[in-house]
Amino acid sequence: MLAAGQLILAFALASSVSAQGTGFVPLVQKKFDWGNIPYKVDTDVGLPRGPQVGYNICNSTTEGPESLCQTAVINSLDDFCLWAPPEPGQEVGAIEGEMVAWCSKPGHGTRVFPDGTITGVQFTKAPDYIQVVGFMDQTKINMLRGDAGGEMDPHGADLRGNPMGGVLYSQAFTGSYIQVMEWHNFNGADMFCLKACDPRGANDDKYCEHIYDTQGCGFNAPSNARDGVFESCASDNQPFPGQGVQVPASSLCSTFASTDIYGPSATVAVPIPGASTISFATSQNPRPTSAAASASGSVSGSRSGSAAQPSSTGDSDEGSALRFAPTPAMALLAAAVAFLL
Ligand SMILES: *[C@@H]1O[C@H](CO)[C@@H](O)[C@H](O)[C@H]1NC(C)=O
């Protein structure tokens, strides 16, 4: 496995170098302002995994069940996206590079979760990241029943990301959309977690570590999420993934009825917990929601501890050994070539 993986890696990087000269840029280093996102973030040609499947300019024209939008957002309990397959029939692990954005509400030019997809979710805002962790009927978003799933992140063995060209934005950090450079999304076994690390933080790569791709949500994004409960909380930081699983204390939790925040009857725009200064600018949304901004959640007390949390999901990813890819592509290429010689 390791040798085969290294061969693939060497081939991918050698191909990228020969095809692109020194022009290959890892996805995690591609930065675009919200108003300046290109049609495709990944323009590489002639590489083993082929071209980017979808596109990154997403608007009312692209929105709907056929959307191939690969620009995702995570703003709040009621407004977030996950990466899921464009077509049914294959395990996530086989098509991580082709995932498209599915979102909890219209307005982002993406697919929208069919009613009943999300059955419980906790949104938390920690000092260094935001995340959604929860439960779903994964068959509603083109995943196979029982698929243990996989991990999406802006790295991947060939550094083109999973999905290739997939980018993530959030207004939860500053009130305006900024690109989230480090994130991870695990979907499988009817559970999901998407963590978006504050790009202004010094440790965004560590909180959104991408190498534990076989470990699932309980390990990478420990939370108090419970099926049947829809809540938005402030939270402490978790330990870095890999440095001990500990559910961070959450506080300022507000709970909602799913029908109030998702689907055609949604009337509530959920505020960011513990961030009273943040109000969203919706001007750049292609189709701003008409939902009233009158949050009516009931505030429950501070909670901490170890309520049910998604346990580790399996992963049919390309193998965790490949995930230990150092960032400078050239160093990696040198290492891979050395291996071949
Ligand atoms: C809408 O998105 C499509 C697909 O990315 C793009 O071709 C088109 O130019 C966009 N329309 C506008 C008005 O931005």
The ligand as an SDF file (V2000), in Angstrom:
LIG
                    3D

 14 14  0  0  0  0  0  0  0  0999 V2000
  -23.7050   32.2460  -12.7080 C   0  0  0  0  0  0  0  0  0  0  0  0
  -22.8760   31.0790  -12.6000 O   0  0  0  0  0  0  0  0  0  0  0  0
  -22.4980   30.5190  -13.8270 C   0  0  0  0  0  0  0  0  0  0  0  0
  -21.7690   29.2290  -13.5420 C   0  0  0  0  0  0  0  0  0  0  0  0
  -20.6370   29.4230  -12.7530 O   0  0  0  0  0  0  0  0  0  0  0  0
  -21.6720   31.5200  -14.6230 C   0  0  0  0  0  0  0  0  0  0  0  0
  -21.3150   30.9730  -15.8540 O   0  0  0  0  0  0  0  0  0  0  0  0
  -22.4580   32.8050  -14.8060 C   0  0  0  0  0  0  0  0  0  0  0  0
  -21.6340   33.7600  -15.3970 O   0  0  0  0  0  0  0  0  0  0  0  0
  -22.9630   33.3220  -13.4780 C   0  0  0  0  0  0  0  0  0  0  0  0
  -23.8220   34.4650  -13.6750 N   0  0  0  0  0  0  0  0  0  0  0  0
  -23.5700   35.6500  -13.1180 C   0  0  0  0  0  0  0  0  0  0  0  0
  -24.5640   36.7270  -13.4060 C   0  0  0  0  0  0  0  0  0  0  0  0
  -22.6230   35.8390  -12.3790 O   0  0  0  0  0  0  0  0  0  0  0  0
  1  2  1  0
  1 10  1  0
  2  3  1  0
  3  4  1  0
  3  6  1  0
  4  5  1  0
  6  7  1  0
  6  8  1  0
  8  9  1  0
  8 10  1  0
 10 11  1  0
 11 12  1  0
 12 13  1  0
 12 14  2  0
M  END
$$$$
